[in-house]
Amino acid sequence: MKLDKITSIRLFAGQNSKLERVAEFEGLDKSDIIRKAVQLYLAEYESHPFSSLT
């Protein structure tokens, strides 16, 4: 899987080769990577003691 340039620049800043390896190993496409990234971000944010989302 190759990430398109806009996605690469906006979301993954310098992590393209790592994400491409993960995507190939896990069988993920671009939307799967974005979904997982958002889920991980929200999980980390919600675990912050000052978070207002929980």
PQR file of N, CA, C, O and H, with PARSE charges and radii, in Angstrom:
ATOM      1  N   MET A   1       0.835  -1.172   0.000 -0.4000 1.5000
ATOM      2  CA  MET A   1       0.000   0.000   0.000 -0.0000 2.0000
ATOM      3  C   MET A   1       0.877   1.231   0.000  0.5500 1.7000
ATOM      4  O   MET A   1       1.838   1.314   0.764 -0.5500 1.4000
ATOM      5  N   LYS A   2       0.560   2.171  -0.835 -0.4000 1.5000
ATOM      6  CA  LYS A   2       1.248   3.456  -0.853 -0.0000 2.0000
ATOM      7  C   LYS A   2       0.279   4.520  -0.372  0.5500 1.7000
ATOM      8  O   LYS A   2      -0.882   4.546  -0.783 -0.5500 1.4000
ATOM      9  H   LYS A   2      -0.221   2.105  -1.456  0.4000 1.0000
ATOM     10  N   LEU A   3       0.753   5.391   0.492 -0.4000 1.5000
ATOM     11  CA  LEU A   3      -0.081   6.482   0.976 -0.0000 2.0000
ATOM     12  C   LEU A   3      -0.007   7.634  -0.014  0.5500 1.7000
ATOM     13  O   LEU A   3       1.063   7.946  -0.536 -0.5500 1.4000
ATOM     14  H   LEU A   3       1.695   5.370   0.826  0.4000 1.0000
ATOM     15  N   ASP A   4      -1.161   8.273  -0.273 -0.4000 1.5000
ATOM     16  CA  ASP A   4      -1.120   9.403  -1.189 -0.0000 2.0000
ATOM     17  C   ASP A   4      -0.396  10.583  -0.536  0.5500 1.7000
ATOM     18  O   ASP A   4      -0.263  10.643   0.687 -0.5500 1.4000
ATOM     19  H   ASP A   4      -2.031   8.020   0.151  0.4000 1.0000
ATOM     20  N   LYS A   5       0.056  11.495  -1.345 -0.4000 1.5000
ATOM     21  CA  LYS A   5       0.917  12.576  -0.868 -0.0000 2.0000
ATOM     22  C   LYS A   5       0.217  13.483   0.143  0.5500 1.7000
ATOM     23  O   LYS A   5       0.815  13.845   1.155 -0.5500 1.4000
ATOM     24  H   LYS A   5      -0.052  11.447  -2.338  0.4000 1.0000
ATOM     25  N   ILE A   6      -1.019  13.850  -0.108 -0.4000 1.5000
ATOM     26  CA  ILE A   6      -1.747  14.736   0.804 -0.0000 2.0000
ATOM     27  C   ILE A   6      -1.911  14.070   2.165  0.5500 1.7000
ATOM     28  O   ILE A   6      -1.666  14.697   3.196 -0.5500 1.4000
ATOM     29  H   ILE A   6      -1.505  13.556  -0.931  0.4000 1.0000
ATOM     30  N   THR A   7      -2.321  12.808   2.178 -0.4000 1.5000
ATOM     31  CA  THR A   7      -2.471  12.087   3.436 -0.0000 2.0000
ATOM     32  C   THR A   7      -1.145  12.008   4.162  0.5500 1.7000
ATOM     33  O   THR A   7      -1.074  12.216   5.373 -0.5500 1.4000
ATOM     34  H   THR A   7      -2.520  12.298   1.341  0.4000 1.0000
ATOM     35  N   SER A   8      -0.104  11.709   3.420 -0.4000 1.5000
ATOM     36  CA  SER A   8       1.221  11.604   4.008 -0.0000 2.0000
ATOM     37  C   SER A   8       1.638  12.902   4.673  0.5500 1.7000
ATOM     38  O   SER A   8       2.107  12.896   5.811 -0.5500 1.4000
ATOM     39  H   SER A   8      -0.162  11.541   2.436  0.4000 1.0000
ATOM     40  N   ILE A   9       1.473  13.992   3.986 -0.4000 1.5000
ATOM     41  CA  ILE A   9       1.916  15.290   4.506 -0.0000 2.0000
ATOM     42  C   ILE A   9       1.091  15.695   5.719  0.5500 1.7000
ATOM     43  O   ILE A   9       1.648  16.124   6.729 -0.5500 1.4000
ATOM     44  H   ILE A   9       1.092  13.997   3.061  0.4000 1.0000
ATOM     45  N   ARG A  10      -0.191  15.569   5.636 -0.4000 1.5000
ATOM     46  CA  ARG A  10      -1.065  16.075   6.694 -0.0000 2.0000
ATOM     47  C   ARG A  10      -1.097  15.195   7.931  0.5500 1.7000
ATOM     48  O   ARG A  10      -1.118  15.713   9.047 -0.5500 1.4000
ATOM     49  H   ARG A  10      -0.644  15.221   4.816  0.4000 1.0000
ATOM     50  N   LEU A  11      -1.103  13.885   7.765 -0.4000 1.5000
ATOM     51  CA  LEU A  11      -1.328  13.009   8.903 -0.0000 2.0000
ATOM     52  C   LEU A  11      -0.099  12.293   9.426  0.5500 1.7000
ATOM     53  O   LEU A  11       0.014  12.056  10.628 -0.5500 1.4000
ATOM     54  H   LEU A  11      -1.086  13.464   6.858  0.4000 1.0000
ATOM     55  N   PHE A  12       0.815  11.948   8.550 -0.4000 1.5000
ATOM     56  CA  PHE A  12       1.847  11.014   8.958 -0.0000 2.0000
ATOM     57  C   PHE A  12       3.252  11.580   8.996  0.5500 1.7000
ATOM     58  O   PHE A  12       4.191  10.858   9.330 -0.5500 1.4000
ATOM     59  H   PHE A  12       0.723  12.141   7.573  0.4000 1.0000
ATOM     60  N   ALA A  13       3.422  12.827   8.669 -0.4000 1.5000
ATOM     61  CA  ALA A  13       4.672  13.578   8.743 -0.0000 2.0000
ATOM     62  C   ALA A  13       5.911  12.752   9.090  0.5500 1.7000
ATOM     63  O   ALA A  13       6.277  12.638  10.260 -0.5500 1.4000
ATOM     64  H   ALA A  13       2.659  13.414   8.398  0.4000 1.0000
ATOM     65  N   GLY A  14       6.537  12.192   8.097 -0.4000 1.5000
ATOM     66  CA  GLY A  14       7.796  11.490   8.282 -0.0000 2.0000
ATOM     67  C   GLY A  14       7.678  10.024   8.683  0.5500 1.7000
ATOM     68  O   GLY A  14       8.701   9.377   8.908 -0.5500 1.4000
ATOM     69  H   GLY A  14       6.239  12.285   7.147  0.4000 1.0000
ATOM     70  N   GLN A  15       6.487   9.486   8.777 -0.4000 1.5000
ATOM     71  CA  GLN A  15       6.291   8.106   9.217 -0.0000 2.0000
ATOM     72  C   GLN A  15       5.851   7.178   8.092  0.5500 1.7000
ATOM     73  O   GLN A  15       5.450   6.044   8.355 -0.5500 1.4000
ATOM     74  H   GLN A  15       5.656  10.012   8.594  0.4000 1.0000
ATOM     75  N   ASN A  16       5.918   7.629   6.858 -0.4000 1.5000
ATOM     76  CA  ASN A  16       5.383   6.867   5.726 -0.0000 2.0000
ATOM     77  C   ASN A  16       5.939   5.456   5.623  0.5500 1.7000
ATOM     78  O   ASN A  16       5.171   4.500   5.516 -0.5500 1.4000
ATOM     79  H   ASN A  16       6.244   8.550   6.644  0.4000 1.0000
ATOM     80  N   SER A  17       7.246   5.308   5.652 -0.4000 1.5000
ATOM     81  CA  SER A  17       7.817   3.978   5.440 -0.0000 2.0000
ATOM     82  C   SER A  17       7.402   3.018   6.554  0.5500 1.7000
ATOM     83  O   SER A  17       7.142   1.843   6.294 -0.5500 1.4000
ATOM     84  H   SER A  17       7.870   6.085   5.739  0.4000 1.0000
ATOM     85  N   LYS A  18       7.341   3.504   7.776 -0.4000 1.5000
ATOM     86  CA  LYS A  18       6.903   2.652   8.890 -0.0000 2.0000
ATOM     87  C   LYS A  18       5.443   2.255   8.707  0.5500 1.7000
ATOM     88  O   LYS A  18       5.084   1.090   8.882 -0.5500 1.4000
ATOM     89  H   LYS A  18       7.552   4.458   7.987  0.4000 1.0000
ATOM     90  N   LEU A  19       4.601   3.228   8.354 -0.4000 1.5000
ATOM     91  CA  LEU A  19       3.179   2.936   8.171 -0.0000 2.0000
ATOM     92  C   LEU A  19       2.937   2.005   6.997  0.5500 1.7000
ATOM     93  O   LEU A  19       2.060   1.143   7.063 -0.5500 1.4000
ATOM     94  H   LEU A  19       4.892   4.174   8.212  0.4000 1.0000
ATOM     95  N   GLU A  20       3.694   2.162   5.933 -0.4000 1.5000
ATOM     96  CA  GLU A  20       3.540   1.272   4.784 -0.0000 2.0000
ATOM     97  C   GLU A  20       3.901  -0.163   5.162  0.5500 1.7000
ATOM     98  O   GLU A  20       3.231  -1.100   4.731 -0.5500 1.4000
ATOM     99  H   GLU A  20       4.406   2.862   5.879  0.4000 1.0000
ATOM    100  N   ARG A  21       4.950  -0.344   5.961 -0.4000 1.5000
ATOM    101  CA  ARG A  21       5.321  -1.699   6.406 -0.0000 2.0000
ATOM    102  C   ARG A  21       4.239  -2.294   7.294  0.5500 1.7000
ATOM    103  O   ARG A  21       3.874  -3.458   7.133 -0.5500 1.4000
ATOM    104  H   ARG A  21       5.495   0.418   6.312  0.4000 1.0000
ATOM    105  N   VAL A  22       3.722  -1.499   8.232 -0.4000 1.5000
ATOM    106  CA  VAL A  22       2.646  -1.972   9.105 -0.0000 2.0000
ATOM    107  C   VAL A  22       1.417  -2.338   8.278  0.5500 1.7000
ATOM    108  O   VAL A  22       0.805  -3.385   8.492 -0.5500 1.4000
ATOM    109  H   VAL A  22       4.019  -0.553   8.362  0.4000 1.0000
ATOM    110  N   ALA A  23       1.061  -1.470   7.334 -0.4000 1.5000
ATOM    111  CA  ALA A  23      -0.124  -1.705   6.499 -0.0000 2.0000
ATOM    112  C   ALA A  23       0.014  -2.997   5.710  0.5500 1.7000
ATOM    113  O   ALA A  23      -0.932  -3.781   5.624 -0.5500 1.4000
ATOM    114  H   ALA A  23       1.558  -0.619   7.161  0.4000 1.0000
ATOM    115  N   GLU A  24       1.182  -3.219   5.137 -0.4000 1.5000
ATOM    116  CA  GLU A  24       1.393  -4.448   4.369 -0.0000 2.0000
ATOM    117  C   GLU A  24       1.338  -5.670   5.272  0.5500 1.7000
ATOM    118  O   GLU A  24       0.732  -6.679   4.910 -0.5500 1.4000
ATOM    119  H   GLU A  24       1.950  -2.583   5.206  0.4000 1.0000
ATOM    120  N   PHE A  25       1.961  -5.592   6.439 -0.4000 1.5000
ATOM    121  CA  PHE A  25       1.996  -6.719   7.368 -0.0000 2.0000
ATOM    122  C   PHE A  25       0.601  -7.032   7.904  0.5500 1.7000
ATOM    123  O   PHE A  25       0.213  -8.197   7.998 -0.5500 1.4000
ATOM    124  H   PHE A  25       2.453  -4.773   6.732  0.4000 1.0000
ATOM    125  N   GLU A  26      -0.147  -5.988   8.254 -0.4000 1.5000
ATOM    126  CA  GLU A  26      -1.471  -6.154   8.851 -0.0000 2.0000
ATOM    127  C   GLU A  26      -2.586  -6.279   7.806  0.5500 1.7000
ATOM    128  O   GLU A  26      -3.718  -6.616   8.154 -0.5500 1.4000
ATOM    129  H   GLU A  26       0.169  -5.042   8.178  0.4000 1.0000
ATOM    130  N   GLY A  27      -2.282  -6.014   6.544 -0.4000 1.5000
ATOM    131  CA  GLY A  27      -3.309  -6.054   5.502 -0.0000 2.0000
ATOM    132  C   GLY A  27      -4.282  -4.893   5.602  0.5500 1.7000
ATOM    133  O   GLY A  27      -5.475  -5.055   5.346 -0.5500 1.4000
ATOM    134  H   GLY A  27      -1.363  -5.741   6.261  0.4000 1.0000
ATOM    135  N   LEU A  28      -3.780  -3.726   5.971 -0.4000 1.5000
ATOM    136  CA  LEU A  28      -4.620  -2.548   6.154 -0.0000 2.0000
ATOM    137  C   LEU A  28      -4.604  -1.664   4.914  0.5500 1.7000
ATOM    138  O   LEU A  28      -3.648  -1.681   4.138 -0.5500 1.4000
ATOM    139  H   LEU A  28      -2.811  -3.594   6.179  0.4000 1.0000
ATOM    140  N   ASP A  29      -5.670  -0.895   4.736 -0.4000 1.5000
ATOM    141  CA  ASP A  29      -5.651   0.138   3.710 -0.0000 2.0000
ATOM    142  C   ASP A  29      -5.608   1.499   4.401  0.5500 1.7000
ATOM    143  O   ASP A  29      -5.566   1.575   5.629 -0.5500 1.4000
ATOM    144  H   ASP A  29      -6.447  -0.882   5.366  0.4000 1.0000
ATOM    145  N   LYS A  30      -5.618   2.560   3.619 -0.4000 1.5000
ATOM    146  CA  LYS A  30      -5.459   3.905   4.170 -0.0000 2.0000
ATOM    147  C   LYS A  30      -6.551   4.236   5.186  0.5500 1.7000
ATOM    148  O   LYS A  30      -6.257   4.803   6.239 -0.5500 1.4000
ATOM    149  H   LYS A  30      -5.652   2.499   2.622  0.4000 1.0000
ATOM    150  N   SER A  31      -7.784   3.898   4.893 -0.4000 1.5000
ATOM    151  CA  SER A  31      -8.863   4.230   5.824 -0.0000 2.0000
ATOM    152  C   SER A  31      -8.724   3.464   7.136  0.5500 1.7000
ATOM    153  O   SER A  31      -9.070   3.983   8.197 -0.5500 1.4000
ATOM    154  H   SER A  31      -8.022   3.437   4.038  0.4000 1.0000
ATOM    155  N   ASP A  32      -8.214   2.220   7.067 -0.4000 1.5000
ATOM    156  CA  ASP A  32      -7.971   1.463   8.296 -0.0000 2.0000
ATOM    157  C   ASP A  32      -6.918   2.138   9.166  0.5500 1.7000
ATOM    158  O   ASP A  32      -7.063   2.206  10.386 -0.5500 1.4000
ATOM    159  H   ASP A  32      -7.933   1.798   6.205  0.4000 1.0000
ATOM    160  N   ILE A  33      -5.855   2.639   8.535 -0.4000 1.5000
ATOM    161  CA  ILE A  33      -4.792   3.308   9.275 -0.0000 2.0000
ATOM    162  C   ILE A  33      -5.327   4.574   9.924  0.5500 1.7000
ATOM    163  O   ILE A  33      -5.045   4.843  11.092 -0.5500 1.4000
ATOM    164  H   ILE A  33      -5.737   2.584   7.544  0.4000 1.0000
ATOM    165  N   ILE A  34      -6.090   5.346   9.179 -0.4000 1.5000
ATOM    166  CA  ILE A  34      -6.652   6.577   9.735 -0.0000 2.0000
ATOM    167  C   ILE A  34      -7.577   6.257  10.894  0.5500 1.7000
ATOM    168  O   ILE A  34      -7.520   6.920  11.930 -0.5500 1.4000
ATOM    169  H   ILE A  34      -6.318   5.128   8.230  0.4000 1.0000
ATOM    170  N   ARG A  35      -8.430   5.250  10.739 -0.4000 1.5000
ATOM    171  CA  ARG A  35      -9.364   4.851  11.789 -0.0000 2.0000
ATOM    172  C   ARG A  35      -8.609   4.433  13.051  0.5500 1.7000
ATOM    173  O   ARG A  35      -8.960   4.859  14.151 -0.5500 1.4000
ATOM    174  H   ARG A  35      -8.477   4.711   9.897  0.4000 1.0000
ATOM    175  N   LYS A  36      -7.576   3.603  12.900 -0.4000 1.5000
ATOM    176  CA  LYS A  36      -6.791   3.155  14.042 -0.0000 2.0000
ATOM    177  C   LYS A  36      -6.070   4.317  14.708  0.5500 1.7000
ATOM    178  O   LYS A  36      -5.990   4.380  15.935 -0.5500 1.4000
ATOM    179  H   LYS A  36      -7.291   3.257  12.006  0.4000 1.0000
ATOM    180  N   ALA A  37      -5.547   5.235  13.907 -0.4000 1.5000
ATOM    181  CA  ALA A  37      -4.858   6.399  14.460 -0.0000 2.0000
ATOM    182  C   ALA A  37      -5.805   7.238  15.307  0.5500 1.7000
ATOM    183  O   ALA A  37      -5.442   7.679  16.397 -0.5500 1.4000
ATOM    184  H   ALA A  37      -5.612   5.184  12.911  0.4000 1.0000
ATOM    185  N   VAL A  38      -7.014   7.459  14.811 -0.4000 1.5000
ATOM    186  CA  VAL A  38      -7.998   8.241  15.557 -0.0000 2.0000
ATOM    187  C   VAL A  38      -8.390   7.509  16.836  0.5500 1.7000
ATOM    188  O   VAL A  38      -8.488   8.128  17.895 -0.5500 1.4000
ATOM    189  H   VAL A  38      -7.309   7.101  13.925  0.4000 1.0000
ATOM    190  N   GLN A  39      -8.615   6.208  16.752 -0.4000 1.5000
ATOM    191  CA  GLN A  39      -8.977   5.434  17.945 -0.0000 2.0000
ATOM    192  C   GLN A  39      -7.888   5.504  19.006  0.5500 1.7000
ATOM    193  O   GLN A  39      -8.183   5.694  20.186 -0.5500 1.4000
ATOM    194  H   GLN A  39      -8.535   5.705  15.892  0.4000 1.0000
ATOM    195  N   LEU A  40      -6.627   5.353  18.595 -0.4000 1.5000
ATOM    196  CA  LEU A  40      -5.520   5.427  19.545 -0.0000 2.0000
ATOM    197  C   LEU A  40      -5.389   6.815  20.141  0.5500 1.7000
ATOM    198  O   LEU A  40      -5.137   6.958  21.337 -0.5500 1.4000
ATOM    199  H   LEU A  40      -6.387   5.199  17.636  0.4000 1.0000
ATOM    200  N   TYR A  41      -5.556   7.833  19.321 -0.4000 1.5000
ATOM    201  CA  TYR A  41      -5.476   9.206  19.807 -0.0000 2.0000
ATOM    202  C   TYR A  41      -6.561   9.460  20.851  0.5500 1.7000
ATOM    203  O   TYR A  41      -6.281  10.002  21.921 -0.5500 1.4000
ATOM    204  H   TYR A  41      -5.761   7.717  18.349  0.4000 1.0000
ATOM    205  N   LEU A  42      -7.787   9.074  20.543 -0.4000 1.5000
ATOM    206  CA  LEU A  42      -8.886   9.291  21.482 -0.0000 2.0000
ATOM    207  C   LEU A  42      -8.700   8.494  22.766  0.5500 1.7000
ATOM    208  O   LEU A  42      -8.995   8.995  23.851 -0.5500 1.4000
ATOM    209  H   LEU A  42      -8.014   8.634  19.674  0.4000 1.0000
ATOM    210  N   ALA A  43      -8.217   7.268  22.659 -0.4000 1.5000
ATOM    211  CA  ALA A  43      -7.974   6.458  23.855 -0.0000 2.0000
ATOM    212  C   ALA A  43      -6.933   7.122  24.747  0.5500 1.7000
ATOM    213  O   ALA A  43      -7.086   7.164  25.968 -0.5500 1.4000
ATOM    214  H   ALA A  43      -7.978   6.861  21.777  0.4000 1.0000
ATOM    215  N   GLU A  44      -5.872   7.641  24.127 -0.4000 1.5000
ATOM    216  CA  GLU A  44      -4.842   8.328  24.914 -0.0000 2.0000
ATOM    217  C   GLU A  44      -5.404   9.606  25.525  0.5500 1.7000
ATOM    218  O   GLU A  44      -5.137   9.909  26.688 -0.5500 1.4000
ATOM    219  H   GLU A  44      -5.748   7.607  23.135  0.4000 1.0000
ATOM    220  N   TYR A  45      -6.173  10.349  24.755 -0.4000 1.5000
ATOM    221  CA  TYR A  45      -6.757  11.594  25.244 -0.0000 2.0000
ATOM    222  C   TYR A  45      -7.718  11.322  26.402  0.5500 1.7000
ATOM    223  O   TYR A  45      -7.702  12.029  27.410 -0.5500 1.4000
ATOM    224  H   TYR A  45      -6.390  10.103  23.810  0.4000 1.0000
ATOM    225  N   GLU A  46      -8.551  10.295  26.250 -0.4000 1.5000
ATOM    226  CA  GLU A  46      -9.527   9.986  27.287 -0.0000 2.0000
ATOM    227  C   GLU A  46      -8.867   9.491  28.567  0.5500 1.7000
ATOM    228  O   GLU A  46      -9.448   9.614  29.645 -0.5500 1.4000
ATOM    229  H   GLU A  46      -8.563   9.721  25.431  0.4000 1.0000
ATOM    230  N   SER A  47      -7.664   8.934  28.466 -0.4000 1.5000
ATOM    231  CA  SER A  47      -6.988   8.454  29.663 -0.0000 2.0000
ATOM    232  C   SER A  47      -6.251   9.580  30.396  0.5500 1.7000
ATOM    233  O   SER A  47      -5.743   9.375  31.499 -0.5500 1.4000
ATOM    234  H   SER A  47      -7.192   8.834  27.590  0.4000 1.0000
ATOM    235  N   HIS A  48      -6.192  10.754  29.793 -0.4000 1.5000
ATOM    236  CA  HIS A  48      -5.539  11.896  30.427 -0.0000 2.0000
ATOM    237  C   HIS A  48      -6.394  12.352  31.608  0.5500 1.7000
ATOM    238  O   HIS A  48      -7.614  12.445  31.479 -0.5500 1.4000
ATOM    239  H   HIS A  48      -6.604  10.921  28.897  0.4000 1.0000
ATOM    240  N   PRO A  49      -5.781  12.635  32.748 -0.5600 1.5000
ATOM    241  CA  PRO A  49      -6.558  12.986  33.949  0.2800 2.0000
ATOM    242  C   PRO A  49      -7.414  14.242  33.808  0.5500 1.7000
ATOM    243  O   PRO A  49      -8.395  14.396  34.536 -0.5500 1.4000
ATOM    244  N   PHE A  50      -7.069  15.133  32.898 -0.4000 1.5000
ATOM    245  CA  PHE A  50      -7.831  16.364  32.735 -0.0000 2.0000
ATOM    246  C   PHE A  50      -8.771  16.333  31.553  0.5500 1.7000
ATOM    247  O   PHE A  50      -9.300  17.368  31.150 -0.5500 1.4000
ATOM    248  H   PHE A  50      -6.272  15.008  32.307  0.4000 1.0000
ATOM    249  N   SER A  51      -8.984  15.155  30.992 -0.4000 1.5000
ATOM    250  CA  SER A  51      -9.839  15.016  29.824 -0.0000 2.0000
ATOM    251  C   SER A  51     -11.291  15.283  30.176  0.5500 1.7000
ATOM    252  O   SER A  51     -11.776  14.868  31.228 -0.5500 1.4000
ATOM    253  H   SER A  51      -8.554  14.313  31.319  0.4000 1.0000
ATOM    254  N   SER A  52     -11.974  15.979  29.286 -0.4000 1.5000
ATOM    255  CA  SER A  52     -13.398  16.257  29.498 -0.0000 2.0000
ATOM    256  C   SER A  52     -14.286  15.340  28.670  0.5500 1.7000
ATOM    257  O   SER A  52     -15.508  15.482  28.698 -0.5500 1.4000
ATOM    258  H   SER A  52     -11.579  16.316  28.431  0.4000 1.0000
ATOM    259  N   LEU A  53     -13.689  14.387  27.921 -0.4000 1.5000
ATOM    260  CA  LEU A  53     -14.495  13.486  27.089 -0.0000 2.0000
ATOM    261  C   LEU A  53     -15.061  12.311  27.856  0.5500 1.7000
ATOM    262  O   LEU A  53     -16.021  11.690  27.402 -0.5500 1.4000
ATOM    263  H   LEU A  53     -12.696  14.271  27.899  0.4000 1.0000
ATOM    264  N   THR A  54     -14.496  11.992  28.999 -0.4000 1.5000
ATOM    265  CA  THR A  54     -14.954  10.812  29.734 -0.0000 2.0000
ATOM    266  C   THR A  54     -16.045  11.136  30.699  0.5500 1.7000
ATOM    267  O   THR A  54     -16.538  10.249  31.394 -0.5500 1.4000
ATOM    268  H   THR A  54     -13.715  12.497  29.368  0.4000 1.0000
TER
END
